[in-house]
Amino acid sequence: MRSTITSRGQTVIPAEVRRFFHLSAADRLEWVIENNTIRVIPVQENPIDAFRGGSKRKGSVERLLAERAFDKERE
């Protein structure tokens, strides 16, 4: 898949990519330069929501939030 960069530095994300990653106009992308390669990574607005459901072990989010609260109290 290819897209063109406009004079303003904008480009279009191909529809197939948008559908595959469930991207919409409000979503954000992170651009990473790595070994002369550009990686584009979709970023969830809320990292906890992105983590939720990502593990087969139940309670991962609750453990993460509890650890963060504990760390915050110790600061």
N, CA, C and O atoms as a Tripos MOL2 file, in Angstrom:
@<TRIPOS>MOLECULE
protein
  300   299    75     0     0
PROTEIN
NO_CHARGES

@<TRIPOS>ATOM
      1 N           0.8470   -1.1770    0.0000 N.3       1 MET1
      2 CA          0.0000    0.0000    0.0000 C.3       1 MET1
      3 C           0.8880    1.2340    0.0000 C.2       1 MET1
      4 O           1.9630    1.2550    0.6010 O.2       1 MET1
      5 N           0.4160    2.2430   -0.6800 N.am      2 ARG2
      6 CA          1.1630    3.4910   -0.7650 C.3       2 ARG2
      7 C           0.2300    4.6660   -0.5460 C.2       2 ARG2
      8 O          -0.9710    4.5940   -0.8050 O.2       2 ARG2
      9 N           0.8200    5.7500   -0.0600 N.am      3 SER3
     10 CA          0.0930    7.0130    0.0080 C.3       3 SER3
     11 C           1.0680    8.1260   -0.3320 C.2       3 SER3
     12 O           2.2830    7.9380   -0.2760 O.2       3 SER3
     13 N           0.5360    9.2740   -0.6820 N.am      4 THR4
     14 CA          1.3420   10.4200   -1.0740 C.3       4 THR4
     15 C           1.3700   11.4240    0.0660 C.2       4 THR4
     16 O           0.3950   11.5690    0.8030 O.2       4 THR4
     17 N           2.4920   12.1140    0.2050 N.am      5 ILE5
     18 CA          2.6040   13.1730    1.2060 C.3       5 ILE5
     19 C           2.3030   14.4940    0.5070 C.2       5 ILE5
     20 O           2.8700   14.7950   -0.5420 O.2       5 ILE5
     21 N           1.3950   15.2850    1.1050 N.am      6 THR6
     22 CA          1.0280   16.5780    0.5200 C.3       6 THR6
     23 C           2.0930   17.6260    0.8430 C.2       6 THR6
     24 O           3.0110   17.3680    1.6210 O.2       6 THR6
     25 N           1.9630   18.8020    0.2450 N.am      7 SER7
     26 CA          2.9080   19.8920    0.5060 C.3       7 SER7
     27 C           2.8540   20.3400    1.9630 C.2       7 SER7
     28 O           3.8070   20.9420    2.4590 O.2       7 SER7
     29 N           1.7530   20.0530    2.6540 N.am      8 ARG8
     30 CA          1.6160   20.3930    4.0740 C.3       8 ARG8
     31 C           2.0950   19.2620    4.9900 C.2       8 ARG8
     32 O           1.9520   19.3560    6.2090 O.2       8 ARG8
     33 N           2.6570   18.1990    4.4170 N.am      9 GLY9
     34 CA          3.1800   17.0880    5.2120 C.3       9 GLY9
     35 C           2.1230   16.0900    5.6430 C.2       9 GLY9
     36 O           2.3820   15.2590    6.5130 O.2       9 GLY9
     37 N           0.9460   16.1530    5.0590 N.am     10 GLN10
     38 CA         -0.1330   15.2360    5.4190 C.3      10 GLN10
     39 C          -0.1660   14.0490    4.4680 C.2      10 GLN10
     40 O           0.3010   14.1270    3.3320 O.2      10 GLN10
     41 N          -0.7290   12.9470    4.9570 N.am     11 THR11
     42 CA         -0.8940   11.7590    4.1340 C.3      11 THR11
     43 C          -2.2020   11.0740    4.5180 C.2      11 THR11
     44 O          -2.7940   11.3850    5.5510 O.2      11 THR11
     45 N          -2.6400   10.1590    3.6970 N.am     12 VAL12
     46 CA         -3.8770    9.4250    3.9410 C.3      12 VAL12
     47 C          -3.5240    8.0120    4.3650 C.2      12 VAL12
     48 O          -2.6770    7.3640    3.7510 O.2      12 VAL12
     49 N          -4.1760    7.5370    5.4190 N.am     13 ILE13
     50 CA         -3.9970    6.1500    5.8470 C.3      13 ILE13
     51 C          -4.9350    5.3050    4.9890 C.2      13 ILE13
     52 O          -6.1380    5.5640    4.9670 O.2      13 ILE13
     53 N          -4.4240    4.3180    4.2940 N.am     14 PRO14
     54 CA         -5.2850    3.5070    3.4310 C.3      14 PRO14
     55 C          -6.4640    2.8990    4.2080 C.2      14 PRO14
     56 O          -6.3280    2.5300    5.3740 O.2      14 PRO14
     57 N          -7.6050    2.8060    3.5470 N.am     15 ALA15
     58 CA         -8.8340    2.3160    4.1790 C.3      15 ALA15
     59 C          -8.6420    0.9240    4.7830 C.2      15 ALA15
     60 O          -9.1670    0.6420    5.8600 O.2      15 ALA15
     61 N          -7.9060    0.0650    4.1100 N.am     16 GLU16
     62 CA         -7.6840   -1.2910    4.6210 C.3      16 GLU16
     63 C          -6.9620   -1.2550    5.9730 C.2      16 GLU16
     64 O          -7.2870   -2.0320    6.8700 O.2      16 GLU16
     65 N          -5.9910   -0.3600    6.1190 N.am     17 VAL17
     66 CA         -5.2550   -0.2090    7.3810 C.3      17 VAL17
     67 C          -6.1820    0.3540    8.4530 C.2      17 VAL17
     68 O          -6.1800   -0.1280    9.5860 O.2      17 VAL17
     69 N          -6.9810    1.3770    8.1050 N.am     18 ARG18
     70 CA         -7.9220    1.9570    9.0780 C.3      18 ARG18
     71 C          -8.9070    0.9160    9.5760 C.2      18 ARG18
     72 O          -9.2010    0.8640   10.7700 O.2      18 ARG18
     73 N          -9.4210    0.0850    8.6770 N.am     19 ARG19
     74 CA        -10.3730   -0.9600    9.0830 C.3      19 ARG19
     75 C          -9.7080   -2.0030    9.9660 C.2      19 ARG19
     76 O         -10.2660   -2.4010   10.9880 O.2      19 ARG19
     77 N          -8.5240   -2.4440    9.5790 N.am     20 PHE20
     78 CA         -7.8240   -3.4920   10.3250 C.3      20 PHE20
     79 C          -7.5500   -3.0590   11.7620 C.2      20 PHE20
     80 O          -7.7170   -3.8530   12.6880 O.2      20 PHE20
     81 N          -7.1240   -1.7870   11.9620 N.am     21 PHE21
     82 CA         -6.7850   -1.2830   13.2910 C.3      21 PHE21
     83 C          -7.9270   -0.5170   13.9500 C.2      21 PHE21
     84 O          -7.7570    0.0400   15.0350 O.2      21 PHE21
     85 N          -9.0940   -0.4860   13.2980 N.am     22 HIS22
     86 CA        -10.2700    0.2150   13.8310 C.3      22 HIS22
     87 C          -9.9460    1.6780   14.1430 C.2      22 HIS22
     88 O         -10.2780    2.1760   15.2190 O.2      22 HIS22
     89 N          -9.2940    2.3640   13.1960 N.am     23 LEU23
     90 CA         -8.9050    3.7510   13.3910 C.3      23 LEU23
     91 C         -10.0130    4.6860   12.9360 C.2      23 LEU23
     92 O         -10.7070    4.4260   11.9530 O.2      23 LEU23
     93 N         -10.1640    5.7870   13.6750 N.am     24 SER24
     94 CA        -11.1210    6.8200   13.2830 C.3      24 SER24
     95 C         -10.4200    8.1690   13.3330 C.2      24 SER24
     96 O          -9.2430    8.2470   13.6840 O.2      24 SER24
     97 N         -11.1350    9.2240   12.9850 N.am     25 ALA25
     98 CA        -10.5500   10.5590   12.8870 C.3      25 ALA25
     99 C          -9.9730   11.0510   14.2130 C.2      25 ALA25
    100 O          -9.0500   11.8660   14.1990 O.2      25 ALA25
    101 N         -10.4720   10.5960   15.3370 N.am     26 ALA26
    102 CA        -10.0080   11.0770   16.6380 C.3      26 ALA26
    103 C          -8.7810   10.3200   17.1550 C.2      26 ALA26
    104 O          -8.1820   10.7390   18.1460 O.2      26 ALA26
    105 N          -8.3980    9.2260   16.5130 N.am     27 ASP27
    106 CA         -7.2840    8.4110   16.9970 C.3      27 ASP27
    107 C          -5.9390    9.0860   16.7360 C.2      27 ASP27
    108 O          -5.8100    9.9420   15.8600 O.2      27 ASP27
    109 N          -4.9480    8.6780   17.5170 N.am     28 ARG28
    110 CA         -3.6010    9.2320   17.4000 C.3      28 ARG28
    111 C          -2.6390    8.1450   16.9320 C.2      28 ARG28
    112 O          -2.8570    6.9540   17.1540 O.2      28 ARG28
    113 N          -1.5660    8.5950   16.2760 N.am     29 LEU29
    114 CA         -0.5210    7.7020   15.8000 C.3      29 LEU29
    115 C           0.8110    8.1600   16.3630 C.2      29 LEU29
    116 O           1.0600    9.3570   16.5020 O.2      29 LEU29
    117 N           1.6630    7.1990   16.6860 N.am     30 GLU30
    118 CA          3.0140    7.5160   17.1290 C.3      30 GLU30
    119 C           3.9660    7.1170   16.0100 C.2      30 GLU30
    120 O           3.8730    6.0180   15.4640 O.2      30 GLU30
    121 N           4.8770    8.0170   15.6760 N.am     31 TRP31
    122 CA          5.8470    7.7730   14.6100 C.3      31 TRP31
    123 C           7.1960    7.4960   15.2580 C.2      31 TRP31
    124 O           7.6690    8.2860   16.0740 O.2      31 TRP31
    125 N           7.8190    6.3680   14.8950 N.am     32 VAL32
    126 CA          9.0860    5.9540   15.4760 C.3      32 VAL32
    127 C          10.0860    5.7230   14.3500 C.2      32 VAL32
    128 O           9.7990    5.0190   13.3820 O.2      32 VAL32
    129 N          11.2730    6.3320   14.4930 N.am     33 ILE33
    130 CA         12.3590    6.0940   13.5260 C.3      33 ILE33
    131 C          13.2690    5.0450   14.1380 C.2      33 ILE33
    132 O          13.7720    5.2020   15.2500 O.2      33 ILE33
    133 N          13.4700    3.9590   13.3760 N.am     34 GLU34
    134 CA         14.2410    2.8300   13.8820 C.3      34 GLU34
    135 C          15.0210    2.1960   12.7390 C.2      34 GLU34
    136 O          14.4300    1.6070   11.8340 O.2      34 GLU34
    137 N          16.3560    2.3140   12.7760 N.am     35 ASN35
    138 CA         17.2100    1.7070   11.7400 C.3      35 ASN35
    139 C          16.7820    2.1030   10.3250 C.2      35 ASN35
    140 O          16.5600    1.2340    9.4820 O.2      35 ASN35
    141 N          16.6680    3.3770   10.0640 N.am     36 ASN36
    142 CA         16.2780    3.9060    8.7470 C.3      36 ASN36
    143 C          14.9020    3.4370    8.2990 C.2      36 ASN36
    144 O          14.6220    3.3780    7.1010 O.2      36 ASN36
    145 N          14.0500    3.1080    9.2490 N.am     37 THR37
    146 CA         12.6840    2.6810    8.9700 C.3      37 THR37
    147 C          11.7300    3.5280    9.7960 C.2      37 THR37
    148 O          12.0360    3.8750   10.9370 O.2      37 THR37
    149 N          10.5870    3.8610    9.2330 N.am     38 ILE38
    150 CA          9.5530    4.5880    9.9670 C.3      38 ILE38
    151 C           8.4870    3.5880   10.3840 C.2      38 ILE38
    152 O           7.9270    2.8800    9.5470 O.2      38 ILE38
    153 N           8.2090    3.5340   11.6840 N.am     39 ARG39
    154 CA          7.1240    2.6870   12.1920 C.3      39 ARG39
    155 C           6.0160    3.6170   12.6520 C.2      39 ARG39
    156 O           6.2720    4.6160   13.3240 O.2      39 ARG39
    157 N           4.7890    3.2880   12.2900 N.am     40 VAL40
    158 CA          3.6260    4.0660   12.7150 C.3      40 VAL40
    159 C           2.7960    3.1680   13.6160 C.2      40 VAL40
    160 O           2.3730    2.0840   13.2140 O.2      40 VAL40
    161 N           2.5640    3.6350   14.8560 N.am     41 ILE41
    162 CA          1.9040    2.8080   15.8540 C.3      41 ILE41
    163 C           0.6330    3.4970   16.3230 C.2      41 ILE41
    164 O           0.6970    4.6310   16.7980 O.2      41 ILE41
    165 N          -0.5260    2.8430   16.2040 N.am     42 PRO42
    166 CA         -1.7510    3.4230   16.7530 C.3      42 PRO42
    167 C          -1.6560    3.4760   18.2720 C.2      42 PRO42
    168 O          -1.2190    2.5130   18.9020 O.2      42 PRO42
    169 N          -2.0670    4.6020   18.8670 N.am     43 VAL43
    170 CA         -1.9640    4.7870   20.3100 C.3      43 VAL43
    171 C          -3.3550    5.0300   20.8720 C.2      43 VAL43
    172 O          -4.0700    5.9290   20.4290 O.2      43 VAL43
    173 N          -3.7310    4.2110   21.8590 N.am     44 GLN44
    174 CA         -5.0030    4.4100   22.5540 C.3      44 GLN44
    175 C          -4.9100    5.6780   23.3890 C.2      44 GLN44
    176 O          -3.8570    5.9720   23.9550 O.2      44 GLN44
    177 N          -6.0030    6.4330   23.4720 N.am     45 GLU45
    178 CA         -6.0040    7.6600   24.2680 C.3      45 GLU45
    179 C          -5.7420    7.3430   25.7340 C.2      45 GLU45
    180 O          -4.9990    8.0590   26.4040 O.2      45 GLU45
    181 N          -6.3560    6.2630   26.2340 N.am     46 ASN46
    182 CA         -6.1870    5.8680   27.6210 C.3      46 ASN46
    183 C          -5.3910    4.5640   27.6490 C.2      46 ASN46
    184 O          -5.9150    3.5300   27.2340 O.2      46 ASN46
    185 N          -4.1290    4.5780   28.1300 N.am     47 PRO47
    186 CA         -3.3200    3.3610   28.0940 C.3      47 PRO47
    187 C          -3.8950    2.2200   28.9290 C.2      47 PRO47
    188 O          -3.6230    1.0550   28.6380 O.2      47 PRO47
    189 N          -4.6770    2.5260   29.9530 N.am     48 ILE48
    190 CA         -5.3150    1.4710   30.7460 C.3      48 ILE48
    191 C          -6.3530    0.7490   29.8940 C.2      48 ILE48
    192 O          -6.4620   -0.4750   29.9620 O.2      48 ILE48
    193 N          -7.1200    1.4930   29.0890 N.am     49 ASP49
    194 CA         -8.0950    0.8640   28.1960 C.3      49 ASP49
    195 C          -7.3900   -0.0160   27.1700 C.2      49 ASP49
    196 O          -7.9060   -1.0720   26.8030 O.2      49 ASP49
    197 N          -6.2260    0.4050   26.7100 N.am     50 ALA50
    198 CA         -5.4770   -0.3930   25.7390 C.3      50 ALA50
    199 C          -4.9980   -1.6880   26.3650 C.2      50 ALA50
    200 O          -4.9490   -2.7250   25.7040 O.2      50 ALA50
    201 N          -4.6440   -1.6270   27.6440 N.am     51 PHE51
    202 CA         -4.1480   -2.8020   28.3590 C.3      51 PHE51
    203 C          -5.2790   -3.7570   28.7040 C.2      51 PHE51
    204 O          -5.0780   -4.9710   28.7300 O.2      51 PHE51
    205 N          -6.4660   -3.2220   28.9700 N.am     52 ARG52
    206 CA         -7.6040   -4.0170   29.4020 C.3      52 ARG52
    207 C          -7.9310   -5.0820   28.3520 C.2      52 ARG52
    208 O          -8.0700   -4.7750   27.1690 O.2      52 ARG52
    209 N          -8.0500   -6.3110   28.7870 N.am     53 GLY53
    210 CA         -8.3990   -7.3990   27.8770 C.3      53 GLY53
    211 C          -7.2030   -7.9620   27.1280 C.2      53 GLY53
    212 O          -7.3560   -8.9020   26.3470 O.2      53 GLY53
    213 N          -6.0190   -7.4100   27.3460 N.am     54 GLY54
    214 CA         -4.8440   -7.8650   26.6240 C.3      54 GLY54
    215 C          -4.1830   -9.0850   27.2270 C.2      54 GLY54
    216 O          -3.2480   -9.6330   26.6440 O.2      54 GLY54
    217 N          -4.6500   -9.5170   28.3770 N.am     55 SER55
    218 CA         -4.0210  -10.6420   29.0520 C.3      55 SER55
    219 C          -5.0320  -11.7410   29.3110 C.2      55 SER55
    220 O          -6.2100  -11.4740   29.5480 O.2      55 SER55
    221 N          -4.5700  -12.9620   29.2660 N.am     56 LYS56
    222 CA         -5.4520  -14.0840   29.5700 C.3      56 LYS56
    223 C          -5.6450  -14.2140   31.0770 C.2      56 LYS56
    224 O          -6.6150  -14.8220   31.5290 O.2      56 LYS56
    225 N          -4.7180  -13.6400   31.8620 N.am     57 ARG57
    226 CA         -4.8290  -13.6740   33.3190 C.3      57 ARG57
    227 C          -5.8210  -12.6180   33.7630 C.2      57 ARG57
    228 O          -5.6930  -11.4500   33.3950 O.2      57 ARG57
    229 N          -6.7830  -13.0050   34.5310 N.am     58 LYS58
    230 CA         -7.8010  -12.0750   35.0100 C.3      58 LYS58
    231 C          -7.2360  -11.1880   36.1080 C.2      58 LYS58
    232 O          -6.3610  -11.6040   36.8680 O.2      58 LYS58
    233 N          -7.7430   -9.9630   36.1840 N.am     59 GLY59
    234 CA         -7.3470   -9.0580   37.2540 C.3      59 GLY59
    235 C          -6.0840   -8.2670   36.9700 C.2      59 GLY59
    236 O          -5.5970   -7.5740   37.8630 O.2      59 GLY59
    237 N          -5.5360   -8.3380   35.7710 N.am     60 SER60
    238 CA         -4.3030   -7.6270   35.4610 C.3      60 SER60
    239 C          -4.4550   -6.1270   35.6280 C.2      60 SER60
    240 O          -3.5760   -5.4660   36.1800 O.2      60 SER60
    241 N          -5.5640   -5.5930   35.1540 N.am     61 VAL61
    242 CA         -5.7930   -4.1530   35.2560 C.3      61 VAL61
    243 C          -5.9120   -3.7450   36.7130 C.2      61 VAL61
    244 O          -5.3510   -2.7290   37.1250 O.2      61 VAL61
    245 N          -6.6360   -4.5250   37.4890 N.am     62 GLU62
    246 CA         -6.8040   -4.2040   38.8980 C.3      62 GLU62
    247 C          -5.4600   -4.2280   39.6250 C.2      62 GLU62
    248 O          -5.1890   -3.3650   40.4600 O.2      62 GLU62
    249 N          -4.6130   -5.2200   39.3070 N.am     63 ARG63
    250 CA         -3.2880   -5.2780   39.9330 C.3      63 ARG63
    251 C          -2.4380   -4.0820   39.5220 C.2      63 ARG63
    252 O          -1.7420   -3.4980   40.3530 O.2      63 ARG63
    253 N          -2.4930   -3.7210   38.2570 N.am     64 LEU64
    254 CA         -1.7310   -2.5790   37.7700 C.3      64 LEU64
    255 C          -2.1680   -1.2980   38.4780 C.2      64 LEU64
    256 O          -1.3280   -0.5210   38.9320 O.2      64 LEU64
    257 N          -3.4670   -1.0770   38.5720 N.am     65 LEU65
    258 CA         -3.9700    0.1280   39.2310 C.3      65 LEU65
    259 C          -3.6100    0.1390   40.7170 C.2      65 LEU65
    260 O          -3.2740    1.1910   41.2610 O.2      65 LEU65
    261 N          -3.6750   -1.0080   41.3710 N.am     66 ALA66
    262 CA         -3.3100   -1.0920   42.7870 C.3      66 ALA66
    263 C          -1.8280   -0.7740   42.9750 C.2      66 ALA66
    264 O          -1.4640   -0.0660   43.9130 O.2      66 ALA66
    265 N          -0.9780   -1.2860   42.0990 N.am     67 GLU67
    266 CA          0.4520   -0.9910   42.1810 C.3      67 GLU67
    267 C           0.7190    0.4890   41.9840 C.2      67 GLU67
    268 O           1.5440    1.0720   42.6870 O.2      67 GLU67
    269 N           0.0260    1.1020   41.0280 N.am     68 ARG68
    270 CA          0.1990    2.5430   40.7740 C.3      68 ARG68
    271 C          -0.2420    3.3560   41.9810 C.2      68 ARG68
    272 O           0.4280    4.3230   42.3460 O.2      68 ARG68
    273 N          -1.3420    2.9930   42.6020 N.am     69 ALA69
    274 CA         -1.8300    3.7070   43.7870 C.3      69 ALA69
    275 C          -0.8430    3.5590   44.9300 C.2      69 ALA69
    276 O          -0.5830    4.5220   45.6510 O.2      69 ALA69
    277 N          -0.2880    2.3650   45.1060 N.am     70 PHE70
    278 CA          0.6920    2.1150   46.1620 C.3      70 PHE70
    279 C           1.9480    2.9650   45.9370 C.2      70 PHE70
    280 O           2.4700    3.5870   46.8620 O.2      70 PHE70
    281 N           2.4240    2.9760   44.6680 N.am     71 ASP71
    282 CA          3.6090    3.7620   44.3300 C.3      71 ASP71
    283 C           3.3600    5.2540   44.5830 C.2      71 ASP71
    284 O           4.2360    5.9600   45.0820 O.2      71 ASP71
    285 N           2.1740    5.7150   44.2390 N.am     72 LYS72
    286 CA          1.8360    7.1360   44.4130 C.3      72 LYS72
    287 C           1.8220    7.5150   45.8960 C.2      72 LYS72
    288 O           2.2570    8.6070   46.2620 O.2      72 LYS72
    289 N           1.3230    6.6170   46.7480 N.am     73 GLU73
    290 CA          1.2920    6.8820   48.1950 C.3      73 GLU73
    291 C           2.7000    6.9750   48.7720 C.2      73 GLU73
    292 O           2.9470    7.7570   49.6910 O.2      73 GLU73
    293 N           3.6210    6.1800   48.2360 N.am     74 ARG74
    294 CA          4.9910    6.1750   48.7530 C.3      74 ARG74
    295 C           5.7840    7.4000   48.3360 C.2      74 ARG74
    296 O           6.8120    7.6930   48.9470 O.2      74 ARG74
    297 N           5.3420    8.1290   47.3140 N.am     75 GLU75
    298 CA          6.0910    9.2960   46.8210 C.3      75 GLU75
    299 C           6.0620   10.4450   47.7790 C.2      75 GLU75
    300 O           6.6460   11.4930   47.5040 O.2      75 GLU75
@<TRIPOS>BOND
     1     1     2 1
     2     2     3 1
     3     3     4 2
     4     3     5 am
     5     5     6 1
     6     6     7 1
     7     7     8 2
     8     7     9 am
     9     9    10 1
    10    10    11 1
    11    11    12 2
    12    11    13 am
    13    13    14 1
    14    14    15 1
    15    15    16 2
    16    15    17 am
    17    17    18 1
    18    18    19 1
    19    19    20 2
    20    19    21 am
    21    21    22 1
    22    22    23 1
    23    23    24 2
    24    23    25 am
    25    25    26 1
    26    26    27 1
    27    27    28 2
    28    27    29 am
    29    29    30 1
    30    30    31 1
    31    31    32 2
    32    31    33 am
    33    33    34 1
    34    34    35 1
    35    35    36 2
    36    35    37 am
    37    37    38 1
    38    38    39 1
    39    39    40 2
    40    39    41 am
    41    41    42 1
    42    42    43 1
    43    43    44 2
    44    43    45 am
    45    45    46 1
    46    46    47 1
    47    47    48 2
    48    47    49 am
    49    49    50 1
    50    50    51 1
    51    51    52 2
    52    51    53 am
    53    53    54 1
    54    54    55 1
    55    55    56 2
    56    55    57 am
    57    57    58 1
    58    58    59 1
    59    59    60 2
    60    59    61 am
    61    61    62 1
    62    62    63 1
    63    63    64 2
    64    63    65 am
    65    65    66 1
    66    66    67 1
    67    67    68 2
    68    67    69 am
    69    69    70 1
    70    70    71 1
    71    71    72 2
    72    71    73 am
    73    73    74 1
    74    74    75 1
    75    75    76 2
    76    75    77 am
    77    77    78 1
    78    78    79 1
    79    79    80 2
    80    79    81 am
    81    81    82 1
    82    82    83 1
    83    83    84 2
    84    83    85 am
    85    85    86 1
    86    86    87 1
    87    87    88 2
    88    87    89 am
    89    89    90 1
    90    90    91 1
    91    91    92 2
    92    91    93 am
    93    93    94 1
    94    94    95 1
    95    95    96 2
    96    95    97 am
    97    97    98 1
    98    98    99 1
    99    99   100 2
   100    99   101 am
   101   101   102 1
   102   102   103 1
   103   103   104 2
   104   103   105 am
   105   105   106 1
   106   106   107 1
   107   107   108 2
   108   107   109 am
   109   109   110 1
   110   110   111 1
   111   111   112 2
   112   111   113 am
   113   113   114 1
   114   114   115 1
   115   115   116 2
   116   115   117 am
   117   117   118 1
   118   118   119 1
   119   119   120 2
   120   119   121 am
   121   121   122 1
   122   122   123 1
   123   123   124 2
   124   123   125 am
   125   125   126 1
   126   126   127 1
   127   127   128 2
   128   127   129 am
   129   129   130 1
   130   130   131 1
   131   131   132 2
   132   131   133 am
   133   133   134 1
   134   134   135 1
   135   135   136 2
   136   135   137 am
   137   137   138 1
   138   138   139 1
   139   139   140 2
   140   139   141 am
   141   141   142 1
   142   142   143 1
   143   143   144 2
   144   143   145 am
   145   145   146 1
   146   146   147 1
   147   147   148 2
   148   147   149 am
   149   149   150 1
   150   150   151 1
   151   151   152 2
   152   151   153 am
   153   153   154 1
   154   154   155 1
   155   155   156 2
   156   155   157 am
   157   157   158 1
   158   158   159 1
   159   159   160 2
   160   159   161 am
   161   161   162 1
   162   162   163 1
   163   163   164 2
   164   163   165 am
   165   165   166 1
   166   166   167 1
   167   167   168 2
   168   167   169 am
   169   169   170 1
   170   170   171 1
   171   171   172 2
   172   171   173 am
   173   173   174 1
   174   174   175 1
   175   175   176 2
   176   175   177 am
   177   177   178 1
   178   178   179 1
   179   179   180 2
   180   179   181 am
   181   181   182 1
   182   182   183 1
   183   183   184 2
   184   183   185 am
   185   185   186 1
   186   186   187 1
   187   187   188 2
   188   187   189 am
   189   189   190 1
   190   190   191 1
   191   191   192 2
   192   191   193 am
   193   193   194 1
   194   194   195 1
   195   195   196 2
   196   195   197 am
   197   197   198 1
   198   198   199 1
   199   199   200 2
   200   199   201 am
   201   201   202 1
   202   202   203 1
   203   203   204 2
   204   203   205 am
   205   205   206 1
   206   206   207 1
   207   207   208 2
   208   207   209 am
   209   209   210 1
   210   210   211 1
   211   211   212 2
   212   211   213 am
   213   213   214 1
   214   214   215 1
   215   215   216 2
   216   215   217 am
   217   217   218 1
   218   218   219 1
   219   219   220 2
   220   219   221 am
   221   221   222 1
   222   222   223 1
   223   223   224 2
   224   223   225 am
   225   225   226 1
   226   226   227 1
   227   227   228 2
   228   227   229 am
   229   229   230 1
   230   230   231 1
   231   231   232 2
   232   231   233 am
   233   233   234 1
   234   234   235 1
   235   235   236 2
   236   235   237 am
   237   237   238 1
   238   238   239 1
   239   239   240 2
   240   239   241 am
   241   241   242 1
   242   242   243 1
   243   243   244 2
   244   243   245 am
   245   245   246 1
   246   246   247 1
   247   247   248 2
   248   247   249 am
   249   249   250 1
   250   250   251 1
   251   251   252 2
   252   251   253 am
   253   253   254 1
   254   254   255 1
   255   255   256 2
   256   255   257 am
   257   257   258 1
   258   258   259 1
   259   259   260 2
   260   259   261 am
   261   261   262 1
   262   262   263 1
   263   263   264 2
   264   263   265 am
   265   265   266 1
   266   266   267 1
   267   267   268 2
   268   267   269 am
   269   269   270 1
   270   270   271 1
   271   271   272 2
   272   271   273 am
   273   273   274 1
   274   274   275 1
   275   275   276 2
   276   275   277 am
   277   277   278 1
   278   278   279 1
   279   279   280 2
   280   279   281 am
   281   281   282 1
   282   282   283 1
   283   283   284 2
   284   283   285 am
   285   285   286 1
   286   286   287 1
   287   287   288 2
   288   287   289 am
   289   289   290 1
   290   290   291 1
   291   291   292 2
   292   291   293 am
   293   293   294 1
   294   294   295 1
   295   295   296 2
   296   295   297 am
   297   297   298 1
   298   298   299 1
   299   299   300 2
@<TRIPOS>SUBSTRUCTURE
     1 MET1         2 RESIDUE 1 A MET
     2 ARG2         6 RESIDUE 1 A ARG
     3 SER3        10 RESIDUE 1 A SER
     4 THR4        14 RESIDUE 1 A THR
     5 ILE5        18 RESIDUE 1 A ILE
     6 THR6        22 RESIDUE 1 A THR
     7 SER7        26 RESIDUE 1 A SER
     8 ARG8        30 RESIDUE 1 A ARG
     9 GLY9        34 RESIDUE 1 A GLY
    10 GLN10       38 RESIDUE 1 A GLN
    11 THR11       42 RESIDUE 1 A THR
    12 VAL12       46 RESIDUE 1 A VAL
    13 ILE13       50 RESIDUE 1 A ILE
    14 PRO14       54 RESIDUE 1 A PRO
    15 ALA15       58 RESIDUE 1 A ALA
    16 GLU16       62 RESIDUE 1 A GLU
    17 VAL17       66 RESIDUE 1 A VAL
    18 ARG18       70 RESIDUE 1 A ARG
    19 ARG19       74 RESIDUE 1 A ARG
    20 PHE20       78 RESIDUE 1 A PHE
    21 PHE21       82 RESIDUE 1 A PHE
    22 HIS22       86 RESIDUE 1 A HIS
    23 LEU23       90 RESIDUE 1 A LEU
    24 SER24       94 RESIDUE 1 A SER
    25 ALA25       98 RESIDUE 1 A ALA
    26 ALA26      102 RESIDUE 1 A ALA
    27 ASP27      106 RESIDUE 1 A ASP
    28 ARG28      110 RESIDUE 1 A ARG
    29 LEU29      114 RESIDUE 1 A LEU
    30 GLU30      118 RESIDUE 1 A GLU
    31 TRP31      122 RESIDUE 1 A TRP
    32 VAL32      126 RESIDUE 1 A VAL
    33 ILE33      130 RESIDUE 1 A ILE
    34 GLU34      134 RESIDUE 1 A GLU
    35 ASN35      138 RESIDUE 1 A ASN
    36 ASN36      142 RESIDUE 1 A ASN
    37 THR37      146 RESIDUE 1 A THR
    38 ILE38      150 RESIDUE 1 A ILE
    39 ARG39      154 RESIDUE 1 A ARG
    40 VAL40      158 RESIDUE 1 A VAL
    41 ILE41      162 RESIDUE 1 A ILE
    42 PRO42      166 RESIDUE 1 A PRO
    43 VAL43      170 RESIDUE 1 A VAL
    44 GLN44      174 RESIDUE 1 A GLN
    45 GLU45      178 RESIDUE 1 A GLU
    46 ASN46      182 RESIDUE 1 A ASN
    47 PRO47      186 RESIDUE 1 A PRO
    48 ILE48      190 RESIDUE 1 A ILE
    49 ASP49      194 RESIDUE 1 A ASP
    50 ALA50      198 RESIDUE 1 A ALA
    51 PHE51      202 RESIDUE 1 A PHE
    52 ARG52      206 RESIDUE 1 A ARG
    53 GLY53      210 RESIDUE 1 A GLY
    54 GLY54      214 RESIDUE 1 A GLY
    55 SER55      218 RESIDUE 1 A SER
    56 LYS56      222 RESIDUE 1 A LYS
    57 ARG57      226 RESIDUE 1 A ARG
    58 LYS58      230 RESIDUE 1 A LYS
    59 GLY59      234 RESIDUE 1 A GLY
    60 SER60      238 RESIDUE 1 A SER
    61 VAL61      242 RESIDUE 1 A VAL
    62 GLU62      246 RESIDUE 1 A GLU
    63 ARG63      250 RESIDUE 1 A ARG
    64 LEU64      254 RESIDUE 1 A LEU
    65 LEU65      258 RESIDUE 1 A LEU
    66 ALA66      262 RESIDUE 1 A ALA
    67 GLU67      266 RESIDUE 1 A GLU
    68 ARG68      270 RESIDUE 1 A ARG
    69 ALA69      274 RESIDUE 1 A ALA
    70 PHE70      278 RESIDUE 1 A PHE
    71 ASP71      282 RESIDUE 1 A ASP
    72 LYS72      286 RESIDUE 1 A LYS
    73 GLU73      290 RESIDUE 1 A GLU
    74 ARG74      294 RESIDUE 1 A ARG
    75 GLU75      298 RESIDUE 1 A GLU
